[in-house]
Amino acid sequence: MLQIDLPTVCAIVARAREFHAKVAIVEPDPGSNPSDEDMREVLEDYPDDPVQQELRQILSDLNVDQLADLVTLTWLGRGDFDVSQWSTMRAEALRLDPRRTPDYLIETPLVADYLAEGLAALGLSCVGIEPGG
């Protein structure tokens, strides 16, 4: 059913969770003394965030079918349809512009949760899976 392998989806879920855990910038000039700042910059959402860059790179390396699977899993996990409609919704996802799909996924709040829920609806899970990517 899926054209994307489970370890890759799990890597995306992990990176998306890291990225969406970010908070507004508290320290505009980090790095003067990380121990004094309790390493807060790791959780702050800087424009050059390496987690976002890594997530974007993983998504950009995927082909059209793999991106369509991620979008369809997101919609499934969000509750937009049930598993019996997978083929129809995947066909709809294939109509999306794949150049914009990474942005769509990154900008979707709770995308990691939706992907995990979508996997669960298919009887799959990231538990015990070593994230690839």
C-alpha positions in Angstrom: 0.0 0.0 0.0 2.7 2.5 1.0 5.4 3.6 -1.5 7.5 5.0 1.3 9.3 2.7 3.8 8.4 2.8 7.4 11.8 3.9 8.7 11.6 7.0 6.5 8.2 7.9 7.8 9.4 7.3 11.3 12.4 9.6 10.7 10.0 12.3 9.4 7.8 11.8 12.5 10.8 12.2 14.8 12.1 15.3 13.0 8.7 16.9 12.8 8.2 16.4 16.6 11.6 18.0 17.2 10.8 20.9 14.9 7.2 21.6 16.2 8.5 21.5 19.8 10.3 24.8 19.1 9.3 27.9 21.0 9.6 31.6 20.2 13.1 33.1 20.4 14.0 34.2 24.0 17.7 34.8 23.5 18.3 36.7 20.3 22.1 36.4 20.5 22.7 32.8 21.8 26.1 31.2 22.2 27.8 33.7 24.5 27.9 31.1 27.2 25.7 28.0 26.6 26.0 26.8 30.2 24.7 30.1 31.6 21.8 30.0 29.1 20.9 26.4 30.0 21.1 25.5 26.3 17.7 27.2 25.7 18.6 28.0 22.1 18.1 24.3 21.3 14.4 24.7 21.8 14.1 28.2 20.2 12.9 28.6 16.6 15.7 30.3 14.7 15.4 30.8 10.9 18.5 28.6 10.3 17.2 25.8 12.5 19.1 22.6 11.6 16.1 20.4 12.5 13.9 22.2 10.0 16.7 22.0 7.4 17.1 18.3 8.0 13.3 17.7 7.8 13.1 19.8 4.6 16.0 17.8 3.1 14.4 14.4 3.9 11.2 15.6 2.3 12.9 17.1 -0.7 14.7 13.8 -1.4 11.4 11.9 -1.7 9.7 11.1 -5.0 6.1 12.1 -6.0 4.6 8.8 -4.8 6.4 8.9 -1.4 5.2 12.5 -0.9 1.7 11.5 -1.8 1.8 8.8 0.8 2.8 11.3 3.5 0.0 13.7 2.6 -2.5 10.8 2.5 -1.2 9.5 5.9 -1.6 13.0 7.3 -5.1 13.3 6.1 -5.9 9.8 7.4 -4.4 10.6 10.8 -6.3 13.9 10.9 -9.5 12.0 10.4 -10.4 13.4 7.0 -11.3 9.9 5.7 -11.1 6.3 6.7 -8.8 3.5 5.4 -11.4 2.3 2.9 -11.0 5.5 1.0 -7.1 5.3 0.8 -6.9 4.9 -3.0 -9.2 7.8 -3.7 -7.5 10.2 -1.3 -4.0 9.1 -2.5 -5.1 9.9 -6.0 -6.1 13.4 -4.7 -2.7 13.8 -3.0 -1.0 13.0 -6.3 -2.7 16.0 -7.8 -0.9 18.3 -5.4 2.3 20.1 -6.6 5.1 18.0 -5.2 7.4 21.1 -5.1 5.1 22.6 -2.4 4.4 19.4 -0.5 7.5 19.7 1.8 6.3 23.1 2.9 2.7 21.9 3.3 3.8 19.1 5.6 6.3 21.2 7.6 3.7 23.9 8.1 1.0 21.5 9.2 0.6 21.8 13.0 0.6 18.3 14.6 1.9 16.7 11.4 3.9 14.2 13.4 0.8 13.1 15.4 -1.2 12.9 12.2 1.4 10.7 10.5 1.6 8.5 13.5 -2.2 8.2 13.7 -2.3 7.5 9.9 0.2 4.7 10.4 -1.8 3.3 13.3 -4.9 3.3 11.1 -3.0 1.1 8.7 -1.9 -1.2 11.5 1.7 0.2 11.5 3.8 2.0 14.1 7.1 3.6 14.7 7.6 1.7 18.0 10.7 -0.3 17.7 11.6 1.1 14.3 15.0 2.7 13.9 14.3 5.9 12.0 16.0 6.1 8.6 16.0 8.9 6.2 
